Amino acid sequence: MTNKYYLLKVWRSRGRDAAVRELKKLTDADALALLSPKAVSFPLIYALYPELKSRNYLLSGSKAVFDAVCIIAVKLEGKNMRGIPDEESLKWILMTGSEYLGSSPEQDEYDEIIDYAAALYCDNFAETEVLTQIANVIYKRNRRGLFIHDLSAALFRTADPATLRYIARQLLSQNDFDVNLTCELMGFEHPKTEAARKALYEEYSNWLGEHKDYLYVTGQYFNETSEPIHVRHDREAKALGKKIFPKDRTPVVPLNEKEYAKLLALRGDPGRPHITYYTDKNLPYCGKED
C-alpha cells in the first residue's frame, strides 16, 4: 500500500460502505499505516467506526485515533470515558471534523459527538486557534438552522478574551445572520447601520482590553434563557487589580492582608454577599456574589 490517503479518497469518492469494505481487505500493517492522523480525518474515523471498534489492534498506532473512537463510543453506545483525552487528540478531532456536513439524520448524531468533544476541550484546554474554529462552526450551523446551544455554552465557558474579540468582530460581517447571532451571543443591542456596528465593535474591543483579566462565566446559556449574558466582569477584582480565574472568580494570586483590607473598604456593607476571595493567610471571607 503506497498511497497513505487511500481510505480517505475511497470514502470521499464512493462513500462509507465502500471505505469499510476496503478497510476489511487490508492487512494489519497496511491498515495501521493508513490510520495515521496525517492521513485521515475525524469524519472518516466516524464513518469507519463500526469496523474499527471490532478491530481494536488497529487503534494501537495512534493516540488521536484511539481517543476519537472512544469519544464516538461514549455518545453512540453510552460507554464511559476513562480520563480526559489528550489535548492534541481533541484538537485534531475539532480541527479536522467540526465543519463536516453529512447527510441527515446522521448529521444530528455527528454534531452531538462534535459538541461532546468541544465541551471536553473547552473545559480543560484553551488554545485560541481551536476556540476560533469552534466559533466558526457555531456561525456556520446557525446559517443552516442547526443546533448551536451546547456548542456555544462550551465555548463561552472558557471566557477566552481573544475568542470574545473574534466573536464581536462578526458585527462587521456582511451576513445578517452573523450580525444577529453576534448580538444574541454577546448581549448587544442590535446596531441599525454599518457605522453603528463598527462603533460597537470598537467600543467592545476597548472595553475588553481594559477588563480581560477580570472576566467571569455567569452560567447563563441558551438552554436556560433566550437572552443569556455569558460573561461579565468582576468589579471588585478590577478595583483591586487582581486577575481572576473565570470559572470560579477566585484570584490567580491570593490576596494579601493589605488587599483584603481594601476589599472590605470597597464593600462597605458587611452584610452584602460578595465574591469569595481566598487569601494567603486565614482571613475571613463572605459568600460568592450572585
Rosetta blueprint (number, residue, H / E / L):
1 M L
2 T L
3 N L
4 K L
5 Y L
6 Y H
7 L H
8 L H
9 K H
10 V H
11 W H
12 R H
13 S H
14 R H
15 G L
16 R H
17 D H
18 A H
19 A H
20 V H
21 R H
22 E H
23 L H
24 K H
25 K H
26 L L
27 T L
28 D H
29 A H
30 D H
31 A H
32 L H
33 A H
34 L H
35 L L
36 S L
37 P L
38 K L
39 A L
40 V L
41 S L
42 F H
43 P H
44 L H
45 I H
46 Y H
47 A H
48 L H
49 Y H
50 P H
51 E H
52 L H
53 K L
54 S L
55 R L
56 N H
57 Y H
58 L H
59 L H
60 S L
61 G L
62 S L
63 K H
64 A H
65 V H
66 F H
67 D H
68 A H
69 V H
70 C H
71 I H
72 I H
73 A H
74 V H
75 K H
76 L H
77 E H
78 G L
79 K L
80 N L
81 M L
82 R L
83 G L
84 I L
85 P L
86 D L
87 E H
88 E H
89 S H
90 L H
91 K H
92 W H
93 I H
94 L H
95 M H
96 T H
97 G H
98 S L
99 E L
100 Y L
101 L L
102 G L
103 S L
104 S L
105 P L
106 E H
107 Q H
108 D H
109 E H
110 Y H
111 D H
112 E H
113 I H
114 I H
115 D H
116 Y H
117 A H
118 A H
119 A H
120 L H
121 Y H
122 C H
123 D H
124 N H
125 F L
126 A L
127 E L
128 T H
129 E H
130 V H
131 L H
132 T H
133 Q H
134 I H
135 A H
136 N H
137 V H
138 I H
139 Y H
140 K H
141 R H
142 N H
143 R H
144 R H
145 G L
146 L L
147 F L
148 I L
149 H H
150 D H
151 L H
152 S H
153 A H
154 A H
155 L H
156 F H
157 R L
158 T L
159 A L
160 D L
161 P H
162 A H
163 T H
164 L H
165 R H
166 Y H
167 I H
168 A H
169 R H
170 Q H
171 L H
172 L H
173 S L
174 Q L
175 N L
176 D H
177 F H
178 D H
179 V H
180 N H
181 L H
182 T H
183 C H
184 E H
185 L H
186 M H
187 G L
188 F L
189 E L
190 H L
191 P L
192 K L
193 T L
194 E H
195 A H
196 A H
197 R H
198 K H
199 A H
200 L H
201 Y H
202 E H
203 E H
204 Y H
205 S H
206 N H
207 W H
208 L H
209 G H
210 E H
211 H H
212 K H
213 D H
214 Y H
215 L E
216 Y E
217 V E
218 T L
219 G L
220 Q L
221 Y L
222 F L
223 N L
224 E L
225 T L
226 S L
227 E L
228 P L
229 I L
230 H L
231 V E
232 R E
233 H E
234 D L
235 R H
236 E H
237 A H
238 K H
239 A H
240 L H
241 G L
242 K L
243 K L
244 I E
245 F L
246 P L
247 K L
248 D L
249 R L
250 T L
251 P E
252 V L
253 V L
254 P L
255 L E
256 N L
257 E H
258 K H
259 E H
260 Y H
261 A H
262 K H
263 L H
264 L H
265 A H
266 L H
267 R H
268 G L
269 D L
270 P L
271 G L
272 R L
273 P L
274 H L
275 I L
276 T L
277 Y L
278 Y L
279 T E
280 D L
281 K L
282 N L
283 L L
284 P L
285 Y L
286 C L
287 G L
288 K L
289 E L
290 D L
